[in-house]
Amino acid sequence: MGYRWRRAALAVLVASAVTLPVVGAARPRTPAPPPVTLAPPTAATLDAAYTAHRADAEAAARMAADHGDRRRAAADRALAGPDRQLLAFDGRGPGRVTEVLGDLAHADRVAVLVPGSGTGIDTYGRFRATAEALHARLVREAPAGIRTAVVAWLGYETPGTVTAAVATTGRADRAAPELRSLVDDLRTVSGPRAHVSLICHSYGSVVCARAAAGLVVDDIAVVGSPGTGVDTAAALRTRARIWAARGADDWVANVPHLSADLFGTTVGFGTDPVAPEFGARVFTAGDGGHGDYFAPGSPSLANLTRIVLGRTTAVTRD
């Protein structure tokens, strides 16, 4: 009975794809200028890139205000602030932002945060808060002489939380080349000595999995993951250490861990990443829910900090 129920649930998600995108397509989008086109960043051009993308965010804020979208105008204006280090900005549609916290050009340890569904410029503040929490703890716990940076990468159009797209790999497949390009840019800016970790939340873990093969990163940690689209960590074909965690009160534990081809669409993400058969290094996340992995003082944030700093033997395991 349980298996038949799961198959039925997957079929409902696919059927929803026929109607939900039509509803979304009818919504008017706030206008914004096209993103500025710059050469790939280097340590020498980093500040100029930040300045150019802040100016683009300010232009987007003006267009949003003229359009009457005060919420988007406020979000864009905040991103245009003089202290914001924007490595990329695109105010069109749901929006895309890549923001750096810390001194990327001289960082020894770099963490890239990849968000899950329902994240866009309008909700970017919540995502940035996770980056701020991790960066603050890294600064506090890094050994003397070790410099850190966190990159909040909203570099793809995330699926809506209640749309059928969130149950397929389509958005992740399109996002993977962009994430690979970002990592290449980070390696150019920070140099080959930098230790790079991907921290992937929820649907973001599917994005990281699609990008993983051959990616030059040291660690990939998935938290609150519905699955990665593969059945084992080895199938990711990466030299990176693979970590996984789920809070005791995270609703994602109830997601069926199946993958099925239905009506020409692959739905579901396969093996649970915290299951022994997946083969990840499972670490303690505590009692939190789906949005609590970066809560100050939480076991998950403590362990993610240790992973980024390379203190792997100090990571507490479930």
Residue pairs with C-beta under 8 A, 6 or more apart in sequence:
6 256
6 258
7 258
7 260
9 256
10 167
10 256
10 258
10 260
10 262
10 267
10 268
11 262
13 164
13 167
13 267
14 164
14 167
14 262
14 263
14 265
14 267
15 164
16 163
16 164
17 163
17 164
17 165
17 168
17 265
20 160
20 162
20 163
20 164
21 163
21 164
21 165
24 160
24 163
29 92
29 93
30 63
30 64
30 67
30 69
30 72
30 91
31 63
31 64
31 67
31 92
32 59
32 60
32 63
32 64
32 76
32 90
32 91
32 92
32 95
33 56
33 59
33 60
33 63
33 91
34 90
34 92
35 53
35 56
35 88
35 89
35 90
35 91
35 92
36 52
36 53
36 55
36 56
36 89
38 45
38 49
38 52
39 45
40 184
40 185
40 188
41 49
41 87
41 185
41 188
41 189
42 188
42 189
43 105
43 106
43 189
43 190
43 191
46 104
46 105
46 189
49 86
49 87
50 84
50 85
50 86
50 87
50 100
53 86
53 87
53 88
53 89
54 79
54 80
54 81
54 82
54 84
54 86
54 89
55 80
56 89
56 91
57 76
57 77
57 79
57 80
57 84
57 86
57 89
57 91
58 76
58 77
58 80
60 72
60 76
60 89
60 91
61 72
61 73
61 74
61 76
61 77
61 80
62 73
63 91
64 70
64 72
64 73
64 76
64 91
65 73
71 122
72 91
72 95
72 121
72 122
75 95
75 121
75 122
75 124
75 125
76 91
76 121
78 84
78 125
79 86
79 89
79 97
79 99
79 121
79 124
84 99
85 99
85 100
85 101
85 104
86 97
86 98
86 99
86 100
87 98
87 99
87 100
87 104
87 151
87 185
88 96
88 97
88 98
88 155
89 96
89 97
89 98
90 96
90 97
91 121
93 120
93 157
94 120
94 121
94 122
94 157
94 158
95 120
95 121
95 122
95 124
95 154
96 121
96 154
96 155
96 156
96 157
97 121
97 124
97 152
97 154
98 151
98 152
98 153
98 154
98 155
98 182
99 128
99 131
99 151
99 152
100 149
100 150
100 151
100 152
101 131
101 132
101 135
101 149
101 150
101 151
101 152
102 135
102 138
102 139
102 147
102 148
102 149
102 150
103 147
103 149
104 110
104 149
104 151
104 186
104 189
104 190
105 189
105 190
106 147
106 190
107 147
107 148
107 149
107 190
107 194
108 146
108 147
108 148
108 193
108 194
108 195
109 138
109 142
109 146
109 147
109 148
109 149
109 194
109 195
109 197
109 308
109 309
109 310
110 148
110 149
110 150
110 151
110 186
110 190
110 194
110 195
110 196
110 197
111 134
111 138
111 148
111 149
111 150
111 151
111 196
111 197
111 198
111 199
111 304
111 308
112 150
112 151
112 153
112 179
112 182
112 183
112 186
112 196
112 197
112 198
112 199
112 217
113 127
113 130
113 131
113 134
113 150
113 151
113 152
113 153
113 199
113 200
113 201
113 204
114 153
114 179
114 198
114 199
114 200
114 201
114 204
114 205
114 207
114 208
115 127
115 152
115 153
115 154
115 158
115 201
115 202
115 204
116 158
116 201
116 202
116 203
116 204
116 205
116 224
117 158
117 159
117 160
117 161
117 166
117 202
117 203
118 158
118 159
118 160
118 161
119 126
119 127
119 154
119 158
120 154
120 157
120 158
121 154
124 154
126 291
127 152
127 154
128 152
129 294
130 152
130 201
130 293
130 294
131 150
131 151
131 152
133 294
133 295
133 296
133 301
134 150
134 199
134 294
134 301
134 304
134 305
134 308
135 148
135 149
135 150
136 296
137 296
137 301
137 302
137 305
138 148
138 150
138 305
138 308
138 309
139 148
141 305
141 309
142 148
142 309
143 309
146 309
148 308
148 309
149 190
151 182
151 186
153 179
153 182
155 175
155 178
155 179
155 182
156 171
156 174
156 175
156 178
156 179
156 207
157 171
157 174
157 175
158 171
158 203
159 165
159 166
159 171
159 203
160 166
164 267
165 171
166 203
167 267
167 268
168 265
168 266
168 267
169 206
169 210
169 229
169 266
169 269
171 203
171 207
172 203
172 206
172 207
172 209
172 210
172 229
173 210
175 207
175 210
175 211
176 207
176 210
176 211
177 211
179 198
179 207
179 208
179 211
179 215
180 211
180 215
183 196
183 211
183 215
183 216
183 217
186 194
186 196
187 194
187 196
187 216
190 196
195 218
195 219
195 308
195 310
196 216
196 217
196 218
197 217
197 218
197 219
197 220
197 221
197 307
197 308
198 208
198 215
198 217
198 219
198 220
198 221
198 240
199 221
199 223
199 304
199 307
199 308
200 207
200 208
200 209
200 220
200 221
200 222
200 223
200 225
201 222
201 223
201 224
201 293
202 223
202 224
202 225
202 226
202 252
202 290
203 226
204 222
205 222
205 223
205 224
205 225
205 226
205 227
205 228
205 273
206 225
206 226
206 227
206 228
206 229
206 269
208 220
208 222
208 228
209 222
209 228
209 229
209 230
209 236
210 229
212 220
212 236
212 237
212 238
212 240
213 236
213 237
213 238
214 237
214 238
215 238
215 240
217 238
217 240
218 240
218 241
218 310
219 240
219 241
219 242
219 243
219 307
219 308
220 236
220 238
220 240
220 241
220 242
220 243
221 242
221 243
221 244
221 245
221 283
221 304
221 307
222 228
222 242
222 243
222 244
222 245
222 273
222 280
223 244
223 245
223 246
223 285
223 293
223 300
223 304
224 246
224 247
224 250
224 252
224 290
224 293
225 244
225 246
225 252
225 269
225 273
225 274
226 252
226 255
226 257
226 269
227 255
227 257
227 259
227 268
227 269
227 270
227 271
227 272
227 273
228 236
228 269
228 270
228 271
228 273
229 259
229 269
229 270
230 236
230 270
230 271
231 270
231 271
231 277
231 278
232 271
232 277
232 278
232 279
233 242
233 273
233 278
233 279
233 280
234 279
236 242
241 281
241 307
241 312
242 279
242 280
242 281
243 280
243 281
243 282
243 283
243 307
243 315
244 273
244 274
244 278
244 280
244 281
244 282
244 283
245 274
245 282
245 283
245 284
245 285
245 293
245 300
245 303
245 318
246 252
246 253
246 274
246 285
247 285
247 286
247 287
247 288
247 289
247 290
247 292
247 293
247 300
248 285
248 286
248 287
248 288
249 287
249 288
249 289
249 292
250 285
250 288
250 289
250 290
251 289
251 290
252 290
256 268
257 268
257 269
257 270
257 271
257 272
257 275
258 268
258 270
259 266
259 267
259 268
259 269
259 270
260 266
260 267
260 268
261 267
271 277
271 278
272 278
273 280
274 280
274 282
274 318
281 315
281 317
282 317
282 318
283 300
283 303
283 307
283 315
283 316
283 317
283 318
284 299
284 300
284 303
284 316
284 317
284 318
285 293
285 298
285 299
285 300
285 303
285 318
286 292
286 298
286 299
286 300
288 295
288 298
288 300
292 298
292 300
293 300
293 301
293 304
294 300
294 301
294 304
295 301
299 316
302 316
303 315
303 316
306 312
306 314
306 315
307 315
